[in-house]
Amino acid sequence: MNQAGSTELIALLSSVRDCRLCESSLPLGPRPVLQIDSSARILISGHAPGRRAHETGIAFDDRSGDRLREWMGISTNAFYDATKIAILPMGFCYPGSGRSGDLPPRPECATAWRRQLLDAIPDIRLTLVIGQYAQRWHLPSIERNLTETVRARCSYDESLFPLPHPSPRNNIWLKRNPWFAESVLPELREAVSRALR
């Protein structure tokens, strides 16, 4: 867990690290994976850590992360600089896998910790809302599927940027929706650059 910031934030992260709310439902046990600093400018809100992130303790430490960094147009060093980028998935621990990929994030995390952690990062200029679970939280009044939500990006607050998950499992979606690479990714890179300036 990458962290820095105020004494209050460090105490809050200690509580998150010690959380056992859904321990009995986690196949590999609790290991919260998040990155936060009170001065972060970009928030990445996604699903939950995958198996590799659980093993290493590093968010997006896989091919999904490589693709996300490419989409954002930033280096690995910038991505893992908590003073620039906070990573708060909807669930902080690996939820296990099902028949078609990882299980949904455990809901206990968002209920217990999300509001407190978001309040601890007051200078966020851009939130990348990755996948349906994060979109339900950050865009609760939107009743669109993922494709429609991403395509209608300009109709939301400019500080919110909905994205599909960068997982290789979404290669078919990316192939079927070439407009994403053609028009959305240049806008994303500009938004990221602007937020970090």
Beta strands, then each sheet from edge to edge (+ up, - down):
strand 1: 2-3
strand 2: 35-36
strand 3: 42-45
strand 4: 85-87
strand 5: 97-98
strand 6: 101-102
strand 7: 126-130
strand 8: 160-163
sheet 1: 1+ 2+
sheet 2: 4+ 3+ 7+ 8+
sheet 3: 5+ 6-
end
